[in-house]
């Protein structure tokens, strides 16, 4: 049984659906890394480069939009509690 990818590429903007998506399931590790980085006070530019694979110096608007939307989605996913606790147990 395989889990989610450990370091997947991301879309420019995270989903904003009212339910979990396949994208969310594929990016659970990304969401965890974003939440950890925020908790540690990491600079968003470094997080965009390392976690989201977007160079914030070359593409600052794209990097900021991706960072902001993915962090918001990570928080939504955690607040919903389904994905990070196991979407399979309903």
C-alpha positions, 0 to 999 in steps of 0.5 A, a space after each residue: 500500500 503506497 501513501 501520498 507522494 513525499 515532495 510533489 509539485 504543486 498547482 499555482 493555487 490550491 483547491 478551494 472546494 468545500 470537500 476534500 479532493 484528490 489533490 488534497 490527498 496527493 498533497 497531504 505531506 505538502 500541507 504538513 510541511 507548510 504547517 510545520 514551517 509556519 509553526 517554526 516561523 520560517 520565511 514564506 519565501 524559503 518555504 515557497 522554494 523548498 516545499 512548493 518548488 517556486 522561486 520567490 525571487 524570480 516569480 514573487 507573485 506566483 510564489 506568494 499566491 501559491 504559498 498563501 492558498 496552500 497554507 490556507 488549504 492546509 489549515 482547512 484540511 486540519 480543521 476539517 480533521 478528515 484528511 490528516 487523521 485518515 480519510 478512509 475512516 468515515 
